[in-house]
């Protein structure tokens, strides 16, 4: 892919308020993104009823500097705490194309899809409303995508408060390349620090609205999209340079356990989704089988997440659902004694 020449000089600030309807669940169709504009990079942030965190996070993001024109998109996912009014009152600094959107139907994947549909950059990056990108973040992303063979990437996610519990962190200081059609384990690339070339999202289609915060399965929308990108023939990279600092204000032991349960449910939903697709069945099924054997409690919650996904996924036919449930039952038996299994056979 030939990179388009960058436009030098600052641009006037653009601010627009848009209301976006709900998305379809089906992920097979491509997204209709806005035409490319002068922006080289679009950064998307979604939020729901976390105005204090958003004010702090967005305060830092609006001070970022980028060597190319860039676009900031903030999606209010049906907040009731005054977020929308505050967003519309913002006056961002010069040089940033700034847009605020409303996606009234709760669900992070729906909000992400709303942001993607108005993105005009050649690179689309994602972070959360409780994250603080480093000063060089945008330029570090541009450095990664200066290599034409890299189609998507993730970076480090570190603690903003060193005394907080380690939630949703990615700390490796070593780069890692993901060739096309490889399995990218959950957590290798964090959804609060990932980026894709525009062509990747046009090929993979939208985020799955049955995955992610606010959905029936509560997480894994990022893992699912990354795997679809990999299986679609795109090359990924974990690069340590693009870094965000994560501030989880409710990081108590109870909150930590709650988030881990959500991750387990989402992983199970993600696994079963791709096990039901014949081309990816063996790759994902093999990985999940050994994961269940190694982690019994986590595996049980993943199975629950898979069942929840199956129940809500209206796209699946009855025969497919029956085959998936039979497969899950076999997986549940792997940790039982051989004698019990033989007695049942």
ZADO-828594 format. One record per residue (C-alpha): x, z, y; residue number from 1. Coordinates in steps of 0.2 Angstrom, whole numbers, plus 2048, in hexadecimal, padded with zeros to 3 digits. Each point is the difference from the previous one (the first is absolute). Layout:
N
SITE   c1   c3   c2  seq
SITE    X    Z    Y  NUM
...
% end
This chain:
345
SITE   c1   c3   c2  seq
SITE  800  800  800    1
SITE  807  7FB  811    2
SITE  7FF  80E  80D    3
SITE  7F7  7FA  810    4
SITE  80A  802  810    5
SITE  7FD  810  809    6
SITE  7F9  800  812    7
SITE  80B  80A  80C    8
SITE  7FA  80A  80F    9
SITE  7F2  80D  801   10
SITE  7EE  7FC  7FE   11
SITE  7F1  808  809   12
SITE  7F8  80E  7F7   13
SITE  7F0  7FB  7F7   14
SITE  7F3  80C  7FB   15
SITE  7F0  7FC  7F7   16
SITE  7F2  80A  7F7   17
SITE  7F8  7F8  7F1   18
SITE  7F3  805  7F3   19
SITE  803  7FB  7EF   20
SITE  7F4  7FF  7F1   21
SITE  802  806  7EF   22
SITE  80B  7F6  7F3   23
SITE  7FC  7F9  7EF   24
SITE  808  809  7F1   25
SITE  806  7EF  7F8   26
SITE  813  7FF  802   27
SITE  802  7EE  7F9   28
SITE  7FC  7F7  810   29
SITE  80D  7FE  80E   30
SITE  7FF  808  811   31
SITE  7FC  7F6  810   32
SITE  80D  806  80C   33
SITE  800  7FC  812   34
SITE  80B  7F2  805   35
SITE  813  803  803   36
SITE  803  805  812   37
SITE  810  804  809   38
SITE  801  811  7F7   39
SITE  80D  801  7F3   40
SITE  7FA  810  7F8   41
SITE  7EF  809  7FF   42
SITE  800  813  7FD   43
SITE  7EF  807  7F9   44
SITE  7FB  812  801   45
SITE  7EF  807  7F9   46
SITE  7F8  811  805   47
SITE  7F1  80A  7FD   48
SITE  7FC  811  808   49
SITE  812  805  803   50
SITE  801  7FE  813   51
SITE  80D  80D  803   52
SITE  80C  7F8  7F3   53
SITE  7FC  7EF  807   54
SITE  804  804  812   55
SITE  812  807  7FB   56
SITE  803  7F2  7F4   57
SITE  7FA  7F2  80B   58
SITE  80A  807  80E   59
SITE  810  7FD  7F7   60
SITE  7FB  7EF  7F9   61
SITE  7FB  7F9  812   62
SITE  812  805  805   63
SITE  808  7F5  7F3   64
SITE  80A  7F1  805   65
SITE  802  7F0  7F7   66
SITE  80B  7F1  804   67
SITE  7F1  7F4  7FC   68
SITE  7EE  801  807   69
SITE  7F5  80B  7F5   70
SITE  7EE  805  7FE   71
SITE  7F9  812  7FD   72
SITE  7F0  801  7F7   73
SITE  7F7  811  7FF   74
SITE  7F0  800  7F5   75
SITE  7F3  80F  802   76
SITE  7F8  802  7EF   77
SITE  7F0  808  806   78
SITE  807  80F  809   79
SITE  7F4  80D  808   80
SITE  80D  80A  809   81
SITE  802  7F5  810   82
SITE  80D  7F5  7F9   83
SITE  7F8  7F0  805   84
SITE  7FD  805  812   85
SITE  812  806  801   86
SITE  807  7F0  7F9   87
SITE  7F6  7F5  80C   88
SITE  807  80A  80F   89
SITE  812  7FD  7FB   90
SITE  80C  7F6  80B   91
SITE  80E  7FA  7F5   92
SITE  811  7FC  808   93
SITE  805  7EE  804   94
SITE  806  7F5  7F2   95
SITE  7F4  806  7F3   96
SITE  7F0  7F6  7FB   97
SITE  7F4  80E  7FC   98
SITE  7F0  7FF  7F8   99
SITE  7F4  80E  7FA  100
SITE  7F2  7FD  7F3  101
SITE  7F2  809  7F8  102
SITE  7FC  7FF  7ED  103
SITE  7F1  80B  7FF  104
SITE  7FF  801  7ED  105
SITE  80B  80E  7F9  106
SITE  80F  7FB  7F5  107
SITE  812  7FD  805  108
SITE  801  7EF  7F7  109
SITE  7F1  7FA  80A  110
SITE  809  805  810  111
SITE  810  7F8  7FA  112
SITE  7F7  7F0  7FD  113
SITE  7F8  800  811  114
SITE  812  802  808  115
SITE  807  7F2  7F5  116
SITE  7F2  7F4  805  117
SITE  805  801  813  118
SITE  813  800  7FD  119
SITE  809  7F2  808  120
SITE  812  804  7FB  121
SITE  80B  7F7  7F3  122
SITE  804  811  7F9  123
SITE  7F2  80D  7FD  124
SITE  806  813  7FF  125
SITE  7F6  80F  7FC  126
SITE  802  813  804  127
SITE  7F5  80F  802  128
SITE  7F9  80A  80E  129
SITE  80B  80F  7FB  130
SITE  810  7F7  7FF  131
SITE  80E  7FD  80D  132
SITE  80A  7F1  7FF  133
SITE  812  801  805  134
SITE  805  7F8  810  135
SITE  808  7F1  7F8  136
SITE  7F2  7FE  7F3  137
SITE  7F9  7EF  806  138
SITE  811  7F8  802  139
SITE  805  807  7EF  140
SITE  7F1  7F7  7F8  141
SITE  805  7F0  809  142
SITE  811  802  7F8  143
SITE  7F8  801  7EF  144
SITE  7F6  7F0  802  145
SITE  80E  7F7  808  146
SITE  804  7FC  7EE  147
SITE  7F4  7F2  7FB  148
SITE  7FF  805  7EE  149
SITE  7F8  811  804  150
SITE  7ED  7FF  800  151
SITE  7FC  813  801  152
SITE  809  810  802  153
SITE  7FF  813  801  154
SITE  80B  80D  808  155
SITE  804  812  801  156
SITE  7F3  80D  803  157
SITE  807  811  805  158
SITE  7FA  811  805  159
SITE  7FC  802  813  160
SITE  800  813  7FD  161
SITE  80E  805  7F4  162
SITE  7F6  810  7FB  163
SITE  7F1  7F7  7FA  164
SITE  7FC  7FB  7EE  165
SITE  806  7EF  7FB  166
SITE  7F1  7F6  800  167
SITE  800  7ED  7FE  168
SITE  813  7FE  803  169
SITE  80C  7F2  7FC  170
SITE  812  806  802  171
SITE  80C  7F4  7F7  172
SITE  80E  7FA  80A  173
SITE  804  7F1  7F5  174
SITE  7F7  7EF  801  175
SITE  7F7  7F9  7F2  176
SITE  7FB  7EE  7FD  177
SITE  7EF  7FC  7F7  178
SITE  801  7EE  7F8  179
SITE  7EF  7F7  7FE  180
SITE  7F4  806  7F2  181
SITE  809  811  7FE  182
SITE  7F7  811  7FF  183
SITE  802  80A  80F  184
SITE  7FD  813  7FC  185
SITE  7F4  809  80B  186
SITE  809  80A  80D  187
SITE  80F  7F4  801  188
SITE  7F9  7F9  810  189
SITE  7F5  80B  80B  190
SITE  7F0  7F9  808  191
SITE  805  809  810  192
SITE  810  7F5  801  193
SITE  7FD  7EF  7F9  194
SITE  800  7EE  807  195
SITE  7FB  7EF  7FA  196
SITE  803  7EE  806  197
SITE  7F0  7F9  805  198
SITE  800  7F3  7F2  199
SITE  800  80E  7F3  200
SITE  7EF  808  806  201
SITE  7F9  7EE  802  202
SITE  804  7FE  7EE  203
SITE  7FB  811  7F8  204
SITE  7F0  803  80A  205
SITE  7FA  810  808  206
SITE  803  812  7FB  207
SITE  7F5  806  7F2  208
SITE  7F2  80A  808  209
SITE  7FE  80A  7EF  210
SITE  811  807  803  211
SITE  807  80B  80E  212
SITE  7FB  80F  80A  213
SITE  7EE  801  803  214
SITE  7FC  7F6  7F0  215
SITE  7FA  805  7EF  216
SITE  811  801  7F9  217
SITE  809  807  810  218
SITE  811  7F7  7FF  219
SITE  80B  7F2  7FA  220
SITE  7FA  7F2  80C  221
SITE  812  7FD  805  222
SITE  807  800  7EE  223
SITE  7F3  7F4  7FB  224
SITE  804  7F4  80E  225
SITE  813  801  7FD  226
SITE  7FD  7FC  7ED  227
SITE  7F5  7F1  804  228
SITE  80D  7FA  80C  229
SITE  80E  802  7F3  230
SITE  7F5  7F7  7F2  231
SITE  7FB  7F3  80D  232
SITE  813  7FA  800  233
SITE  806  809  80F  234
SITE  811  809  802  235
SITE  800  812  806  236
SITE  80D  80C  806  237
SITE  802  813  803  238
SITE  80B  801  80F  239
SITE  805  811  807  240
SITE  802  7FB  812  241
SITE  7EE  7FF  805  242
SITE  7FB  813  801  243
SITE  7F1  80A  805  244
SITE  7FF  813  801  245
SITE  7F0  807  7F7  246
SITE  7F7  80F  807  247
SITE  7F3  807  7F5  248
SITE  7F8  80E  809  249
SITE  7F6  807  7F2  250
SITE  80E  801  7F4  251
SITE  7FB  810  7F7  252
SITE  802  802  7ED  253
SITE  7EE  7FD  7FE  254
SITE  801  7F0  80A  255
SITE  80F  7FA  7F7  256
SITE  7F6  802  7EF  257
SITE  7F1  7F7  808  258
SITE  80B  7F1  805  259
SITE  809  7FF  7EF  260
SITE  7EF  800  7F8  261
SITE  7FA  7F2  80B  262
SITE  810  7F6  7FC  263
SITE  7FD  802  7ED  264
SITE  7EE  7FA  802  265
SITE  806  7F1  80A  266
SITE  80E  7FB  7F4  267
SITE  7F3  800  7F1  268
SITE  7F5  7F5  80A  269
SITE  80E  7F4  804  270
SITE  806  800  7EE  271
SITE  7EF  7FB  7F9  272
SITE  7FD  7F3  80D  273
SITE  80F  7F7  7FB  274
SITE  7FE  803  7ED  275
SITE  7F0  7F7  801  276
SITE  809  7F1  806  277
SITE  807  7F6  7F2  278
SITE  810  7FA  808  279
SITE  805  812  805  280
SITE  7F9  80A  7F1  281
SITE  80F  802  7F6  282
SITE  80C  804  80E  283
SITE  7F5  80D  808  284
SITE  7F9  807  7F0  285
SITE  811  803  7F8  286
SITE  805  80A  810  287
SITE  7F0  80A  800  288
SITE  801  804  7EE  289
SITE  811  808  801  290
SITE  7FC  809  810  291
SITE  7F1  808  7F7  292
SITE  80B  806  7F2  293
SITE  80C  807  80C  294
SITE  7F4  809  80C  295
SITE  7F1  807  7F7  296
SITE  7F7  808  80F  297
SITE  804  7F2  80C  298
SITE  7FA  7F3  7F2  299
SITE  7F0  809  7FE  300
SITE  7FC  7FE  813  301
SITE  806  7EE  800  302
SITE  7F3  7FC  7F2  303
SITE  7F3  808  80A  304
SITE  804  7F5  80F  305
SITE  800  7F1  7F5  306
SITE  7EE  805  7FA  307
SITE  7FA  802  812  308
SITE  807  7EF  805  309
SITE  7F8  7F8  7F1  310
SITE  7EF  808  804  311
SITE  800  7FA  812  312
SITE  808  7EF  7FD  313
SITE  7F0  7F5  800  314
SITE  80B  7F1  7FD  315
SITE  804  804  7EE  316
SITE  7F5  7FA  7F2  317
SITE  7F9  80C  7F3  318
SITE  80C  7F9  7F2  319
SITE  80F  803  80B  320
SITE  7FB  811  804  321
SITE  7FD  804  7EE  322
SITE  811  7FA  7FB  323
SITE  808  80A  80E  324
SITE  7F8  810  7FB  325
SITE  805  7FD  7EE  326
SITE  812  7FE  806  327
SITE  7FF  810  80A  328
SITE  7FA  80A  7F1  329
SITE  80F  7FA  7F6  330
SITE  80C  806  80E  331
SITE  7F7  811  800  332
SITE  805  802  7EE  333
SITE  813  7FD  802  334
SITE  803  812  804  335
SITE  7F7  807  7F1  336
SITE  808  804  7F0  337
SITE  802  7F2  7F3  338
SITE  7F6  80A  7F3  339
SITE  7F1  801  80C  340
SITE  801  7ED  803  341
SITE  801  7FC  7EE  342
SITE  7F2  80B  7FC  343
SITE  7F5  7F7  80C  344
SITE  806  7EF  7FA  345
% end
